[in-house]
Amino acid sequence: MALSFELSANPNPASEAERSAILENPGFGKHFTDHMAVATWTKDAGWHDGRVTAYGPISLMPSAAVLHYAQEIFEGLKAYRHADGSIWSFRPEANAQRMARSAARLALPVLPEEDFIASLRALVTADQAWVPEAPDGSEKSLYLRPFMYASEAFLGVRPANEVTFSVIASPAGAYFSGGLKPVTLWISQHYARAGAGGTGAAKCGGNYASSLAGQLEGIEHGCDQAVFLDAATQTFIEELGGMNLFFVTKDNRLLTPELTGSILEGVTRSSILDLGKELGLDPQEQRIEIEQWKDGVASGEIVEIFACGTAAVVTPVGELRWEGGSTPSTAGAAGGEITNAIRSRLLDIQYGRVEDTHGWLTQLA
Ligand SMILES: *Cc1c(COP(=O)(O)O)cnc(C)c1O
C-alpha cells in the first residue's frame, strides 16, 4: 500500500522575516526549512507511519546500528521555482531508482519510487515558501536531502530490522557566489574512496567518510578537491569525492570515465551525456588513464575539463596537481565555452526557461 505523508504542522515555524533573511543569502546546507518528512520500516510491518512533521532533533538509542556499522544511504536533488511560481524537480525518479540500488547494496529496504516522490511532494508542499524565487541567473533552489538509516537499537552485525527514512530541505544559493571559478584538483595517491566490489556505486555516507583524508591532503597542497583513481592500480580516473568528471577534446569528443562499479552514477552525468549529443559533441564513456589527462593537456588534445553534480551543477576544472608536479589550467578565468554552454543548457531546463524536450521535470507544487 502506498505511504501517505500527512502534515502535522510545526507549531513554531520561522517568522516571515527570518525566512526572507535566509532566502536572501542561503549559502549551502546551513539553514533548514520548518518541516521534514519521515517514514519507518520494520521487518514485520514494512513501510508505515509516513508523516511530515516539525524539523528538529531525532531521538536515537546510543546502540542504534547506524552509529556503529554505517548502514546508511542518501540522495540529493533540488526543487526549482519557475517564473510562474510553480515548483519542479529534475529527474526525481532517477534519484528514487538510485536510492533503491544503494539500498540493495547496503542491505536496506527499498522505498518504492511512488513513495519517494510522494515524500518530496509532501515536504515541498508544506514548505513551499522556502523555495526561493529564481530570477534569470540567480541559481537559487531548495536542496532536498532524502536519507535512510538503520535506527534499530542492536549491536549484532546483521541488516537492521528497523529503518528510518527521512527528507530534509535546505535553501541553496549559487554554489559559486560571484561567478564561476575553476577548481584546482589534487590526485589522491595514498587514499582511495572505493574499490572493486565495494560501495563506490552506492550513495552512502561511508564513501564520503573514506574520501575525507584524500580531500584533506589536497587542501594541504593548496587544492580545492581530490581526484580519486581506481584503487587496484592507481591508473584510471574515477571521480571526485562527490562529483563526476568530463573531458572535452579538441575534436569535440566528450569523455567521461565509464561506470566500473566503484564510480557513482550521477544524474547530472547521465543528463550531460544526452545533452552533449544535442550540442554537437560526441559523448563517450571509457577507461581514462590519469596519464592521458597530463599528456592531453600538455599536447592540447584536451581543451576543457569539468566536474558535475546536483549541488554545483557544472564546475570548471583548472589545474591538476600531484606530488612533485602539476598541469597548467585549461579553464581560463571562468571555464571554457563548452563547459559554460552545457551548464547554461542544464540550468535553462531545470528552471523552465527552455522547453523540457526530455520529460525530465516533475512538478512538486
Ligand atoms: C552524488 C554524487 C555524485 C553526483 O551525482 P548527481 O546525481 O549528479 O548529483 C557524484 N559522485 C558521488 C560520489 C556522489 O555521491
The ligand as an SDF file (V2000), in Angstrom:
LIG
                    3D

 15 15  0  0  0  0  0  0  0  0999 V2000
   26.0110   12.3590   -5.5960 C   0  0  0  0  0  0  0  0  0  0  0  0
   27.3250   12.0780   -6.1880 C   0  0  0  0  0  0  0  0  0  0  0  0
   27.6740   12.4850   -7.4880 C   0  0  0  0  0  0  0  0  0  0  0  0
   26.7930   13.3570   -8.3460 C   0  0  0  0  0  0  0  0  0  0  0  0
   25.5510   12.7890   -8.5880 O   0  0  0  0  0  0  0  0  0  0  0  0
   24.3380   13.7050   -9.0930 P   0  0  0  0  0  0  0  0  0  0  0  0
   23.1950   12.7390   -9.1880 O   0  0  0  0  0  0  0  0  0  0  0  0
   24.7350   14.2400  -10.4050 O   0  0  0  0  0  0  0  0  0  0  0  0
   24.1360   14.7600   -8.0730 O   0  0  0  0  0  0  0  0  0  0  0  0
   28.9080   12.1100   -7.9870 C   0  0  0  0  0  0  0  0  0  0  0  0
   29.7670   11.3850   -7.2390 N   0  0  0  0  0  0  0  0  0  0  0  0
   29.4630   10.9810   -5.9920 C   0  0  0  0  0  0  0  0  0  0  0  0
   30.4610   10.1830   -5.2330 C   0  0  0  0  0  0  0  0  0  0  0  0
   28.2430   11.3030   -5.4220 C   0  0  0  0  0  0  0  0  0  0  0  0
   27.9670   10.8990   -4.1810 O   0  0  0  0  0  0  0  0  0  0  0  0
  1  2  1  0
  2  3  1  0
  2 14  2  0
  3  4  1  0
  3 10  2  0
  4  5  1  0
  5  6  1  0
  6  7  2  0
  6  8  1  0
  6  9  1  0
 10 11  1  0
 11 12  2  0
 12 13  1  0
 12 14  1  0
 14 15  1  0
M  END
$$$$
